[in-house]
Amino acid sequence: MVSSSPTSTTSKKKVTRVGFLLLDNFTMIALASALEPLRMANQLYGEELYNWHMISETGEPVVASDGLSLSADTSIAECPELDMVIVAGGLDITRGFTTKQVSWLQQRSRKGITLGGICTGAYVLAHAGLLDGFNCSVHWECMTALQESFPKVRCNNRLFSMDENRVTATGGNAPLDMFLTIIAREHGAKLSGAVSDMFICDRIRSEFDQQRVPLRQLNKGGCKPKLVDVIELMENNLEEPIDLDELAAFVDVSRRQLERMFHKYLDCSPSRYYLRLRLDRARQLLKQSSMSIVEISAACGFISTPHFSRCYRKHLGISPRDERKVAWMGNITPAEQGVGNLVYMPHSTHALNNAHSEPSFGSIAVVN
């Protein structure tokens, strides 16, 4: 129970030591959402309940996805003892970590400390074999790559997951909800609620709240629940697409009714929407996995690789092979491009260049 006065005679609380392992191109909003609840818990309680360390591989500053540089407090070699390590991920996560970082996380695991990831950070833990058999939450844009690469991980679509000594949260402000939940478990709902109030957070979302981003197109008044059910069926059956008549039968409407719903709320036919979902999945795999184009074609429900390539070029304006090449060229430095004299690059330009490898890059402009 939270004391009403920091000067009371109750025994001093144990300080939880949290380390944030900053990966190149980490997302600042996810880091701030995780860190700020800890700061505010200390402030409101009047004692140090949590302390934190920014960690980089070498102890040097790390550049975030927005181009801003954040100083590290320590390197992985000189890091003090911790109770919890959170991997702060972001852009280009499948290539955004090193073997030294993975080995260091595996060493922390052997010591039995709590490990977690925010935004795309769970991917690194999965790569290290530290999420096998655990529930895991990761930003929806990274979910496909994680599921395909690490089938032993129980990946879900929740905002965050807390499974034994593994804590993982998706992106944006979802880490705020996870850490508010952690504060409630460790120091009571009164303190957690007070922290929430300070951040103008109308409610603390639970571990079972879902990411809603993939269905964001349906934010229109009067949308039919059956339409949402059909889209969820589509999203869960991309490798073996379900026939349109079967989809209609699943939600007890006629094919014609289903087509009318799609045209009314989504401005396209069911077939076109299903194809777009499959192409979106393919785009994620092309940019975030090492799967061959043949394997991606099969995983996304296309009858042949040439058919997949034709559809991809027609709808996205680029071939799958060229899409992959562009993704891998996204992080080429000016020196590697043959630019002799390096000049100042605005943070916005730096951030846009680094975003080439993301599945969402240009997606609003090119996906119809």
Long-range contacts (C-beta under 8 A, 24 or more apart in sequence): 1-188, 1-190, 2-45, 2-187, 2-188, 2-190, 2-191, 2-194, 3-45, 3-46, 5-46, 6-45, 6-46, 6-47, 7-46, 12-47, 13-45, 13-47, 13-49, 13-187, 15-48, 15-49, 15-50, 15-51, 16-49, 16-50, 16-51, 16-83, 16-84, 16-186, 17-50, 17-51, 17-52, 17-53, 17-80, 17-81, 17-82, 17-83, 17-84, 18-50, 18-51, 18-52, 18-53, 18-82, 18-83, 18-84, 18-85, 18-86, 19-52, 19-53, 19-55, 19-79, 19-82, 19-84, 19-85, 19-86, 20-52, 20-53, 20-54, 20-55, 20-85, 20-86, 20-88, 21-55, 21-56, 21-76, 21-85, 21-86, 21-87, 21-88, 21-101, 21-104, 21-105, 21-121, 22-54, 22-55, 22-56, 22-62, 22-70, 22-72, 22-88, 23-62, 23-87, 23-88, 23-89, 23-90, 23-93, 23-96, 23-97, 23-101, 23-121, 23-124, 24-62, 24-63, 24-90, 24-92, 24-96, 25-63, 25-64, 25-65, 25-90, 25-91, 25-92, 25-96, 25-354, 26-62, 26-64, 26-65, 26-88, 26-89, 26-90, 26-119, 26-121, 27-64, 27-65, 27-88, 27-89, 27-90, 27-91, 27-119, 27-171, 28-64, 28-65, 28-66, 28-68, 28-70, 29-171, 29-172, 29-173, 30-88, 30-89, 30-90, 30-118, 30-119, 30-169, 30-171, 30-172, 30-174, 30-175, 31-64, 31-70, 31-88, 31-118, 31-175, 33-118, 33-172, 33-173, 33-174, 33-175, 33-176, 33-179, 34-86, 34-88, 34-118, 34-169, 34-175, 34-176, 34-178, 34-179, 36-176, 36-199, 37-176, 37-179, 37-180, 37-183, 37-195, 37-199, 38-179, 38-183, 40-195, 40-198, 40-199, 41-183, 41-187, 41-191, 41-192, 41-195, 44-191, 44-194, 44-195, 44-198, 45-187, 45-191, 49-186, 49-187, 53-79, 53-80, 53-82, 55-79, 55-85, 57-98, 57-100, 57-101, 63-350, 64-90, 65-90, 65-91, 65-351, 65-354, 65-355, 66-347, 66-351, 67-346, 67-347, 67-348, 67-349, 67-350, 67-351, 68-347, 76-100, 76-101, 76-104, 82-108, 82-113, 83-113, 83-114, 84-113, 84-114, 84-115, 84-116, 84-167, 85-113, 85-114, 85-115, 85-116, 86-115, 86-116, 86-117, 86-118, 86-121, 86-167, 87-115, 87-116, 87-117, 87-118, 87-121, 87-122, 87-124, 87-125, 88-117, 88-118, 88-119, 88-121, 89-117, 89-118, 89-119, 89-120, 89-121, 89-122, 89-123, 89-124, 89-142, 90-119, 90-120, 91-120, 91-354, 91-355, 91-357, 91-358, 92-330, 92-331, 92-354, 92-357, 92-358, 93-120, 93-121, 93-123, 93-124, 93-142, 93-145, 93-288, 94-123, 94-145, 94-288, 94-289, 95-357, 97-124, 97-127, 102-127, 102-128, 105-130, 106-130, 112-165, 113-165, 114-165, 114-166, 114-167, 115-165, 115-166, 115-167, 116-166, 116-167, 116-168, 116-169, 117-168, 117-169, 118-168, 118-169, 118-170, 118-171, 118-174, 118-175, 118-178, 119-169, 119-170, 119-171, 119-175, 120-171, 121-168, 122-146, 122-168, 125-166, 125-168, 126-150, 126-153, 130-166, 131-166, 131-168, 134-161, 134-163, 134-164, 134-166, 135-161, 135-163, 135-166, 135-168, 136-161, 136-163, 136-166, 136-168, 137-161, 137-168, 137-169, 137-170, 137-174, 138-168, 138-170, 139-170, 139-171, 139-211, 140-170, 140-211, 140-213, 140-214, 141-284, 141-358, 141-359, 141-360, 142-288, 144-281, 144-284, 144-285, 144-288, 144-289, 145-284, 145-285, 145-288, 145-289, 148-285, 148-289, 148-291, 148-299, 149-289, 157-210, 157-211, 158-207, 158-208, 158-209, 158-210, 158-211, 159-205, 159-207, 159-209, 159-210, 159-211, 160-207, 161-207, 162-207, 170-211, 174-205, 174-211, 176-201, 177-204, 177-205, 177-206, 177-209, 178-207, 180-204, 181-206, 181-207, 217-266, 218-265, 218-266, 220-265, 223-265, 224-261, 224-265, 226-251, 226-252, 226-253, 226-261, 227-261, 227-262, 227-265, 227-266, 230-258, 230-270, 231-273, 231-277, 234-273, 234-274, 234-277, 235-277, 238-277, 238-278, 238-281, 238-299, 238-300, 238-301, 239-298, 239-299, 239-300, 239-301, 240-301, 241-274, 241-278, 241-301, 244-270, 244-271, 275-311, 275-315, 276-315, 276-367, 278-302, 279-311, 279-312, 279-315, 279-316, 279-367, 280-359, 280-363, 280-367, 282-308, 282-312, 282-320, 283-316, 283-323, 283-359, 283-363, 284-359, 286-320, 286-323, 286-324, 286-327, 287-323, 287-324, 287-327, 287-357, 287-358, 287-359, 288-357, 288-359, 293-320, 293-321, 293-324, 296-320, 315-367, 315-368, 316-366, 316-367, 317-366, 318-366, 326-356, 327-356, 327-357, 328-357, 329-356, 330-354, 330-355, 330-356, 330-357, 330-361, 331-356, 331-357
